[in-house]
Amino acid sequence: MKNKSFGFDFNTAPFQAPSNILSVGHEKQTSTNYYWHGQKRPDQGCYVFQYTLAGSGQIKIGNHTYDLKENDAFWVKIPSDHSYYLPKKSDSWEFIYITVYGETVDQLFDTLVEKHGQRYQIDQTNSLIELLQMFLDQLRPDNELTVYQTSEMSYRFLMQLAQTLEYNNHDGFVTEPVLKVTDYLNQFYYKDIDIDSLTRISGLSPYHFIRTFKAHTGKTPIDYLTDKRVREATKRLVTTNLTIEEIAKAVGYQNGNYFTKVFKKQMRLTPSAYRKEKRALGERHWFIE
């Protein structure tokens, strides 16, 4: 695909809008030279929202680095302590982005980020992504827009983002407090984990955390953890010769008896029967992804 981006400069315009667009674009990056540092770039006093369509990139916010895959988005302030780039492990990163600025954005960014974080998972059918795609479809190099038109576009984007975060976050939209917990569970499922520790990771109140997590994932945090542990167990049952007791401890259960009870409830088979059935079929990779 051919990259396309549109930039706007209204510094000399007679009207300075409370919010406006600095740039908007659709790009596919294939070189690791693609790198933006939030404290070392020329455009200052603005905010970048970037959404991954395909491939993968990475973003570092403070001391934490996150993979950005299909449907992942971020929103960052410039300047701030962050950087995003195409990592060596990725062949390409295709995304759409919008850069906005103004007093309205200043106020809204701090309010929304404090409550919802800076990373999100969004379906491509979400109204916010469809709006950005519509902007790109409407823009043409020979179509010179006025400060009023681009200001209206920026305001529509901001209000759609705020509405999605505040009211429509079941509509294919996962916010950072939930992402923090799912990231943790997917990485550390084998540890001794309780609701209190997950609540602390989310940064939400206990009541709001459980309600928000289930709204976004369709599961309680404990059900999500159980599903993850069982998925990992199916892999080990098919691809290793570990005992049931060893697998139980590897995926976070203290004893094989309780693990067997949980596994049978999920899979309708005991771990031993599951292993026997899959190996009898001669398939070495029949596990749940």
C-alpha positions in Angstrom: 0.0 0.0 0.0 1.0 3.6 -0.5 1.3 5.7 2.6 -0.9 8.7 2.8 -0.8 11.5 5.3 -2.2 15.0 5.6 -0.8 17.9 7.6 -2.4 21.2 8.5 -0.8 24.5 9.6 -3.2 27.2 10.9 -0.7 29.2 12.9 -1.5 32.3 10.9 -5.2 31.7 10.7 -7.4 34.5 12.1 -9.2 32.0 14.3 -7.4 29.7 16.7 -9.7 26.8 17.5 -9.9 25.2 20.9 -9.1 21.9 19.2 -7.7 21.1 15.8 -5.9 18.5 13.7 -2.2 18.7 13.1 -2.0 15.6 11.0 -3.9 12.4 10.0 -2.7 9.5 8.0 -2.6 5.8 7.1 0.9 4.2 6.9 2.6 0.9 6.6 6.1 0.9 8.0 8.6 -1.9 7.2 11.9 -0.4 8.4 13.2 -0.3 12.0 14.2 3.3 11.2 10.6 4.1 12.0 11.0 5.5 15.6 9.4 8.4 17.4 10.6 9.6 20.8 8.1 11.6 22.8 10.6 14.1 24.1 12.7 14.5 20.9 10.3 15.3 18.1 9.7 18.7 16.5 5.9 18.8 17.0 5.2 19.8 20.6 2.1 20.5 22.5 0.0 17.9 20.7 -1.5 14.4 21.2 -1.2 11.3 19.0 -3.8 8.6 18.7 -2.6 5.6 16.7 -4.4 2.4 15.9 -2.9 -0.8 14.5 -4.6 -2.3 11.5 -2.2 -5.1 10.8 1.3 -6.3 11.7 2.8 -5.2 15.0 4.8 -2.4 16.6 5.8 -1.5 20.1 5.4 1.4 22.5 7.4 2.2 25.6 5.6 4.3 28.2 7.8 5.2 31.2 9.6 1.9 32.1 7.0 -0.4 30.5 7.1 -1.8 27.0 4.0 -3.1 25.2 3.4 -4.9 22.0 0.9 -3.3 19.6 -0.9 -5.8 17.5 -4.0 -5.7 15.3 -6.8 -3.7 17.0 -4.4 -2.2 19.6 -4.4 1.6 20.0 -2.5 4.2 22.1 -2.9 7.9 23.0 0.1 9.9 24.1 1.0 13.5 24.8 3.9 15.2 23.1 6.2 15.9 24.9 6.1 13.0 27.4 8.2 10.0 28.4 7.3 7.5 25.6 8.6 6.1 22.4 7.0 4.0 19.7 8.6 2.1 16.8 8.8 -0.9 14.6 10.7 -3.6 16.5 13.2 -6.0 15.0 10.9 -8.9 15.5 8.2 -7.4 13.3 8.2 -7.3 9.5 5.7 -4.5 9.2 3.3 -2.3 11.1 0.2 -0.8 9.4 -1.8 1.8 11.2 -3.9 4.9 11.1 -3.2 7.9 13.3 -4.5 11.4 14.1 -2.6 14.2 15.9 -4.7 16.8 17.6 -4.0 19.9 19.7 -5.7 22.7 21.5 -7.1 23.7 24.9 -10.0 21.3 24.7 -7.6 18.4 24.0 -5.4 19.4 27.0 -8.3 19.2 29.4 -9.8 16.0 27.9 -6.6 14.0 27.7 -5.8 14.3 31.4 -9.3 13.5 32.4 -9.7 10.4 30.2 -6.2 9.0 30.7 -6.5 9.2 34.5 -9.6 7.1 34.3 -9.0 4.8 31.3 -5.3 4.8 30.7 -3.4 5.2 27.4 -3.8 1.8 25.7 -6.9 0.3 24.3 -8.1 -2.7 22.2 -10.7 -1.6 19.7 -12.6 -3.6 17.0 -12.3 -2.1 13.5 -16.1 -1.9 13.4 -16.1 0.5 16.4 -17.6 3.9 15.6 -14.3 5.6 16.6 -12.2 3.7 14.0 -14.9 4.1 11.3 -14.8 7.8 11.9 -11.0 8.0 11.4 -11.4 5.9 8.2 -14.0 8.3 7.0 -11.7 11.3 7.6 -9.0 9.6 5.5 -11.5 8.7 2.7 -12.7 12.3 2.5 -9.3 14.0 2.5 -7.7 14.8 -0.9 -4.4 16.6 -1.7 -6.3 19.1 -3.8 -9.1 19.7 -1.3 -7.9 22.5 0.9 -9.8 22.6 4.2 -10.4 25.6 6.4 -9.5 25.9 10.0 -13.2 25.6 10.8 -13.6 22.3 9.0 -10.6 20.7 10.5 -11.6 22.0 14.0 -15.0 20.4 13.5 -13.3 17.1 12.6 -11.0 17.1 15.6 -13.9 17.8 17.9 -15.9 14.9 16.4 -12.9 12.6 17.0 -12.5 13.8 20.6 -16.2 13.5 21.5 -16.4 10.0 19.9 -13.3 8.9 21.8 -14.8 10.3 25.1 -18.2 8.7 24.4 -16.6 5.3 23.6 -14.5 5.4 26.8 -17.2 6.7 29.1 -20.3 5.0 27.8 -19.8 2.6 25.0 -16.8 0.6 26.3 -18.7 -2.7 25.7 -18.7 -2.0 21.9 -15.4 -3.7 21.0 -13.4 -1.5 23.3 -11.0 -2.6 26.1 -9.3 0.0 28.3 -6.0 0.0 30.0 -7.0 -1.1 33.5 -8.4 -4.3 32.0 -5.4 -4.7 29.6 -3.0 -4.4 32.6 -4.7 -7.3 34.2 -5.1 -9.5 31.1 -1.4 -8.9 30.3 -0.5 -9.9 33.8 -2.7 -13.1 33.8 -1.4 -14.2 30.4 2.2 -13.8 31.5 2.0 -14.9 35.2 -0.9 -17.4 35.2 1.2 -19.9 37.0 1.6 -17.8 40.1 -0.6 -17.7 43.2 -3.1 -15.0 42.2 -6.0 -13.5 44.0 -8.7 -10.9 43.4 -7.0 -8.3 45.7 -3.7 -8.4 43.7 -5.5 -8.1 40.4 -7.5 -5.2 41.7 -4.3 -3.4 42.7 -2.9 -4.0 39.2 -6.0 -2.5 37.6 -5.9 0.6 39.7 -9.7 0.5 40.1 -11.9 0.0 43.1 -12.8 -3.7 43.8 -16.4 -3.3 42.7 -15.6 -1.3 39.6 -12.8 -3.6 38.7 -14.8 -6.8 38.6 -17.8 -5.1 36.8 -15.5 -3.5 34.2 -13.4 -6.6 33.6 -16.5 -8.8 33.0 -18.1 -6.1 30.7 -14.9 -6.1 28.5 -14.0 -9.8 28.5 -17.3 -11.6 29.2 -15.7 -13.4 32.1 -14.9 -12.7 35.8 -11.1 -12.3 36.5 -11.0 -15.8 38.1 -12.8 -17.4 35.1 -10.3 -15.7 32.8 -7.4 -17.1 34.8 -8.9 -20.6 34.9 -9.4 -20.6 31.1 -5.8 -19.5 30.6 -4.5 -22.2 32.9 -6.5 -24.9 31.2 -5.3 -23.7 27.8 -1.7 -23.9 29.0 -2.3 -27.4 30.5 -3.7 -28.8 27.2 -0.5 -27.8 25.5 1.6 -29.6 28.0 -0.6 -32.7 28.0 -0.2 -33.1 24.3 3.4 -32.0 23.7 5.2 -33.2 26.9 5.5 -36.3 29.0 5.1 -34.4 32.3 3.0 -36.0 35.0 -0.4 -34.6 35.8 1.0 -33.4 39.1 3.9 -31.6 37.4 1.5 -30.0 34.9 -0.8 -28.9 37.7 2.0 -27.0 39.4 3.4 -25.6 36.1 0.1 -23.9 35.4 -0.6 -22.6 38.9 -2.4 -25.3 40.9 -0.9 -26.7 44.2 -2.0 -30.3 43.7 -3.1 -32.6 40.9 -6.5 -33.5 42.4 -7.8 -30.0 42.4 -6.3 -29.4 38.9 -8.1 -32.5 37.6 -11.4 -31.3 39.0 -11.0 -27.9 37.3 -9.8 -29.4 34.1 -12.7 -31.9 33.9 -15.3 -29.2 34.5 -13.8 -27.1 31.6 -13.0 -29.9 29.1 -15.5 -32.7 30.1 -12.5 -35.0 30.3 -9.9 -35.7 32.9 -6.4 -34.6 32.0 -5.3 -38.2 31.6 -8.3 -39.0 29.3 -7.6 -35.8 27.3 -4.0 -36.8 26.7 -4.9 -40.3 25.8 -7.6 -39.2 23.3 -5.4 -36.7 21.5 -2.4 -39.0 21.3 -4.6 -41.9 20.1 -5.6 -39.6 17.2 -1.9 -39.2 16.4 -2.0 -35.4 16.6 0.7 -33.6 18.5 -0.9 -30.1 18.4 -4.4 -30.4 19.5 -4.5 -27.8 22.2 -6.7 -24.7 22.7 -5.3 -21.4 21.5 
